[in-house]
Amino acid sequence: MQTSRSQTLSFDEYIKQDATALAELVQKGEVTPAELLETAIARAEAVNPKLNAIVTPLYDKGRDMAKQLPVSGPFRGVPFLLKDLELEWAGTP
């Protein structure tokens, strides 16, 4: 019986996948939601000084959420950005 093991996903591997493929990697146990999140955060921190697209980083909130994910879901474990246009989230500016 083969056991799935988690491994860190490099950004080069990450960008080759769409959201469905990333969710499938999580489902198979090839990568954890936390690892996907850290890959996304590292890239965001690398490019945001030039882009200034992430005004209010919610990385810690994302890390907390990654620990409390439901067991299943179509995009379980796939990180995303929350655009502040016409949207409010309690506790955030």
C-alpha positions, 0 to 999 in steps of 0.5 A: 500500500502506497502512503501519500507524503507531503512535500513542498511545492516550488513556485515554478511547480505551483504556477504550472497548476490551475486551482483544480490541479492544486486542490487535487494535489491537496486531496491526494496528500502530495502537498498540504494547504499550509505548504501551498499557502506558504508558497503563495505568500513567499511569491506575494512578498517577492512581487508586492513591493513593485506591484503594491497590490496587497495593501492589507496582508492577511497572511496570519489569518490565512494560516489560521484558516488553513489549519481549520479547513473542512475535510473536503471541498472543490478548492480545499486548500487552494490559497486566494487573494481577497479583493477589497473592492465592494467587499467587507470582511469583519475585523479588516480595514 
